[in-house]
């Protein structure tokens, strides 16, 4: 049916033989109700409505140049099913950005907290500048890039659309970030305090524990822990762990970073810190998964 001039257009589900002005009226009516609107079209007359909608979708093969220029998204294969694929990919990218922000900001906050709280626990100068740089290089380098290639979550397309004005760190992300930062801080400092009590090179143990805890968080935030997709992430974590050990044993890196071997006892303390951070990340991933 055609749209009546004064009808509640949002209460009608099917329109037929609409003219360009009526298409504009339909889009504006839904936008006035706060809805996110999408408009598909291929003709010259569809141009105004495509431009007015939040997301204009034009046909790339049979569509006119006017429609393609007015649209935000052009379907090169003219298949509406491609829109579903595009939405799924968009949700994957958005989820990975949020996951990386949680990981990176929690790790950065933990490093600051370790430097502030360490002296209060009789750990003067917890980390040297070179050690902090090495931690950031290994955690935000290969591992950070690998997190961006994580596959889409199985439930991604079953979640309702997020509110358009929602901040990227909303919906529980801030809370998760703070809890992870505190967990990494606590696990690392406990390892350092225990190493000091055991007369081990506590600063090197703390360095290894803080780095390991952040790598544990990277693995713990995965949607599917044992998936064979994106093997780059566990591989990058393994490489970063090996480079962390190299910083304690290779003479050139030891001299540069002012570290020393920590022995098996120190290694187990660092591994315990990594495991603790990993477990906290897994628990939080489950708790916030529906909201994030």
C-alpha positions as CSV (number, residue, x, y, z in Angstrom):
1,X,0.0,0.0,0.0
2,X,1.1,3.6,-0.5
3,X,2.0,5.7,2.5
4,X,-0.9,8.0,3.6
5,X,0.2,11.6,4.3
6,X,-0.6,11.5,8.0
7,X,-0.3,7.8,8.8
8,X,2.0,6.4,11.4
9,X,4.5,5.1,9.0
10,X,6.3,3.1,11.6
11,X,3.2,1.0,12.2
12,X,3.1,-0.3,8.6
13,X,5.2,-3.3,7.6
14,X,4.8,-3.4,3.8
15,X,4.8,-0.5,1.3
16,X,4.3,-0.8,-2.4
17,X,4.5,1.7,-5.4
18,X,6.1,4.4,-3.2
19,X,7.4,7.5,-4.8
20,X,10.7,9.2,-3.8
21,X,9.0,11.6,-1.3
22,X,7.2,8.7,0.4
23,X,10.5,6.8,0.7
24,X,12.0,9.8,2.4
25,X,9.0,10.1,4.7
26,X,9.3,6.4,5.8
27,X,13.1,6.8,6.5
28,X,12.5,10.0,8.5
29,X,9.6,8.5,10.5
30,X,11.8,5.6,11.7
31,X,14.7,7.9,12.4
32,X,12.5,10.2,14.4
33,X,11.7,7.2,16.7
34,X,15.4,6.7,17.3
35,X,15.8,3.7,15.0
36,X,18.9,3.1,12.8
37,X,17.6,2.9,9.3
38,X,18.9,1.1,6.2
39,X,17.7,1.7,2.7
40,X,18.4,-0.4,-0.4
41,X,17.9,0.9,-3.9
42,X,19.3,0.9,-7.4
43,X,17.5,3.7,-9.3
44,X,17.9,7.4,-9.6
45,X,14.7,8.0,-7.6
46,X,16.2,6.1,-4.7
47,X,19.0,8.6,-4.3
48,X,17.4,11.0,-1.8
49,X,16.3,8.1,0.5
50,X,19.6,6.4,0.3
51,X,21.3,9.6,1.4
52,X,18.8,10.3,4.2
53,X,19.1,6.8,5.7
54,X,21.7,6.0,8.3
55,X,23.0,3.3,5.9
56,X,22.3,3.5,2.2
57,X,22.8,0.3,0.3
58,X,23.0,0.4,-3.5
59,X,23.3,-2.3,-6.1
60,X,26.7,-2.3,-7.7
61,X,25.9,-4.3,-10.8
62,X,22.5,-3.1,-11.9
63,X,22.3,0.1,-9.9
64,X,22.6,3.6,-11.4
65,X,25.6,5.8,-10.8
66,X,23.4,8.2,-8.8
67,X,22.4,5.4,-6.4
68,X,26.0,4.3,-6.0
69,X,27.2,7.8,-5.2
70,X,24.4,8.4,-2.7
71,X,24.9,5.1,-0.9
72,X,27.2,4.3,2.0
73,X,27.5,0.6,1.0
74,X,27.6,-0.8,-2.6
75,X,26.9,-4.5,-3.2
76,X,29.2,-5.5,-6.1
77,X,27.3,-8.8,-6.4
78,X,23.8,-7.3,-5.8
79,X,23.1,-10.0,-3.2
80,X,21.5,-8.8,0.0
81,X,23.0,-11.8,1.8
82,X,26.4,-10.0,1.4
83,X,25.1,-7.4,3.9
84,X,24.8,-10.1,6.6
85,X,28.4,-11.1,5.9
86,X,29.5,-7.5,6.1
87,X,27.7,-7.0,9.4
88,X,29.3,-10.1,10.8
89,X,32.8,-8.9,9.8
90,X,32.0,-5.5,11.3
91,X,31.1,-7.0,14.6
92,X,34.3,-9.1,14.5
93,X,36.4,-6.1,14.0
94,X,34.6,-4.1,16.7
95,X,34.9,-6.9,19.2
96,X,38.6,-7.3,18.5
97,X,39.2,-3.6,19.0
98,X,37.4,-3.7,22.3
99,X,39.4,-6.8,23.3
100,X,42.7,-5.2,22.4
101,X,41.8,-2.0,24.4
102,X,41.0,-4.1,27.4
103,X,44.3,-6.0,27.1
104,X,46.5,-3.0,26.3
105,X,45.0,-0.6,28.8
106,X,44.9,-3.2,31.6
107,X,48.5,-4.0,31.0
108,X,49.6,-0.4,30.9
109,X,47.6,0.4,34.1
110,X,49.2,-2.7,35.8
111,X,52.7,-1.4,35.0
112,X,51.9,2.0,36.5
113,X,50.5,0.3,39.6
114,X,53.5,-2.0,40.0
115,X,55.8,1.0,39.9
116,X,53.6,2.9,42.5
117,X,52.9,0.1,44.9
118,X,56.1,-1.8,44.7
119,X,58.1,0.6,46.9
120,X,55.4,0.3,49.6
121,X,56.1,-3.5,49.7
122,X,59.9,-3.1,50.1
123,X,60.5,-3.5,46.4
124,X,62.5,-0.3,45.6
125,X,62.5,0.6,41.9
126,X,60.4,-2.4,40.8
127,X,61.5,-2.2,37.1
128,X,64.1,-0.5,35.1
129,X,63.2,1.7,32.1
130,X,64.6,-0.8,29.6
131,X,62.6,-3.6,31.2
132,X,59.3,-1.7,30.9
133,X,60.1,-1.0,27.2
134,X,60.9,-4.7,26.6
135,X,57.5,-5.7,28.2
136,X,55.6,-3.2,26.1
137,X,57.4,-4.4,22.9
138,X,56.6,-8.0,23.5
139,X,53.0,-7.5,24.7
140,X,51.8,-4.8,22.4
141,X,53.9,-5.8,19.3
142,X,53.3,-9.2,17.8
143,X,50.7,-10.3,20.4
144,X,48.7,-7.1,20.0
145,X,48.6,-7.4,16.2
146,X,47.6,-11.1,16.5
147,X,44.6,-10.2,18.6
148,X,43.2,-8.2,15.7
149,X,42.9,-11.4,13.6
150,X,40.7,-13.2,16.1
151,X,37.7,-15.0,14.5
152,X,34.2,-13.8,14.9
153,X,32.4,-15.0,18.1
154,X,29.8,-17.8,17.5
155,X,27.1,-15.6,19.1
156,X,28.0,-12.4,17.3
157,X,25.0,-12.4,15.0
158,X,22.6,-13.4,17.8
159,X,23.4,-10.2,19.8
160,X,21.1,-7.2,19.4
161,X,22.6,-4.1,17.7
162,X,24.5,-1.9,20.1
163,X,23.1,1.6,20.8
164,X,24.5,4.0,18.2
165,X,25.8,6.4,20.9
166,X,27.4,3.7,23.0
167,X,31.1,4.4,23.9
168,X,33.5,1.7,22.8
169,X,34.5,1.2,26.5
170,X,30.9,1.0,27.7
171,X,28.8,-2.1,28.5
172,X,31.1,-3.5,31.2
173,X,34.4,-2.9,29.4
174,X,35.7,-0.4,32.0
175,X,34.9,-2.7,34.8
176,X,36.6,-5.7,33.1
177,X,39.6,-3.5,32.4
178,X,40.0,-2.4,36.0
179,X,39.6,-5.9,37.4
180,X,42.2,-7.3,35.0
181,X,44.6,-4.4,35.8
182,X,44.3,-5.2,39.5
183,X,44.7,-8.9,38.9
184,X,47.9,-8.5,36.9
185,X,49.3,-6.1,39.4
186,X,48.5,-8.3,42.4
187,X,49.9,-11.5,40.7
188,X,53.1,-9.7,39.6
189,X,53.8,-8.1,43.0
190,X,53.1,-11.3,44.9
191,X,55.7,-13.0,42.7
192,X,58.2,-10.3,43.4
193,X,57.6,-10.3,47.1
194,X,57.8,-14.1,47.2
195,X,61.1,-14.0,45.2
196,X,62.5,-11.5,47.6
197,X,61.6,-13.7,50.6
198,X,63.3,-16.6,48.8
199,X,66.4,-14.6,48.2
200,X,66.0,-14.7,44.5
201,X,66.7,-11.8,42.0
202,X,63.3,-10.4,42.7
203,X,63.4,-7.6,40.1
204,X,64.0,-10.1,37.3
205,X,61.2,-12.3,38.7
206,X,58.9,-9.3,38.8
207,X,59.8,-8.4,35.3
208,X,59.1,-12.0,34.1
209,X,55.9,-12.2,36.1
210,X,54.5,-8.9,34.8
211,X,55.2,-9.9,31.2
212,X,53.8,-13.4,31.7
213,X,50.7,-12.1,33.3
214,X,49.9,-9.9,30.4
215,X,50.4,-12.7,27.9
216,X,48.1,-14.8,30.1
217,X,45.4,-12.1,29.7
218,X,45.9,-12.1,25.9
219,X,45.1,-15.9,25.8
220,X,42.4,-15.6,28.4
221,X,40.3,-13.1,26.5
222,X,39.9,-15.3,23.5
223,X,36.3,-16.3,22.7
224,X,37.3,-19.9,21.8
225,X,40.5,-20.9,23.6
226,X,41.4,-24.0,21.6
227,X,40.2,-22.9,18.2
228,X,42.5,-23.6,15.3
229,X,41.6,-20.3,13.7
230,X,44.2,-17.5,14.2
231,X,47.1,-19.7,15.3
232,X,49.1,-16.5,15.0
233,X,47.9,-15.5,18.5
234,X,49.1,-18.5,20.5
235,X,52.2,-18.5,18.3
236,X,53.0,-14.9,19.1
237,X,52.4,-15.5,22.8
238,X,54.9,-18.4,22.6
239,X,57.5,-16.3,20.8
240,X,57.0,-13.4,23.3
241,X,57.5,-15.9,26.2
242,X,60.7,-17.2,24.6
243,X,62.0,-13.6,24.1
244,X,61.2,-12.9,27.7
245,X,63.3,-15.8,28.8
246,X,66.0,-14.7,26.4
247,X,66.1,-11.4,28.2
248,X,67.2,-13.3,31.4
249,X,69.8,-15.6,29.8
250,X,71.4,-14.0,26.7
251,X,74.4,-11.9,27.8
252,X,73.7,-9.1,25.3
253,X,70.1,-8.7,26.5
254,X,71.0,-9.1,30.2
255,X,73.5,-6.3,29.9
256,X,71.0,-4.1,28.0
257,X,68.0,-4.8,30.3
258,X,69.9,-5.3,33.6
259,X,68.4,-8.6,34.3
260,X,69.8,-11.9,35.6
261,X,68.7,-15.6,35.6
262,X,66.0,-16.4,38.1
263,X,66.3,-20.2,38.2
264,X,63.5,-22.7,38.3
265,X,62.0,-21.3,41.4
266,X,61.7,-17.8,39.9
267,X,60.4,-19.2,36.7
268,X,57.6,-21.1,38.5
269,X,56.7,-17.9,40.4
270,X,56.3,-16.0,37.1
271,X,54.4,-18.9,35.6
272,X,52.0,-18.9,38.6
273,X,51.4,-15.2,38.0
274,X,50.7,-15.8,34.3
275,X,48.2,-18.6,35.2
276,X,46.4,-16.5,37.7
277,X,46.0,-13.6,35.2
278,X,44.8,-16.1,32.6
279,X,42.2,-17.6,34.9
280,X,40.8,-14.1,35.9
281,X,40.6,-13.2,32.2
282,X,38.7,-16.4,31.4
283,X,36.2,-15.7,34.2
284,X,35.7,-12.1,33.2
285,X,35.3,-13.1,29.5
286,X,32.4,-15.3,30.5
287,X,30.8,-12.7,32.8
288,X,30.9,-9.9,30.3
289,X,30.5,-11.8,27.0
290,X,26.8,-11.1,26.6
291,X,27.2,-7.4,27.5
292,X,30.3,-6.8,25.3
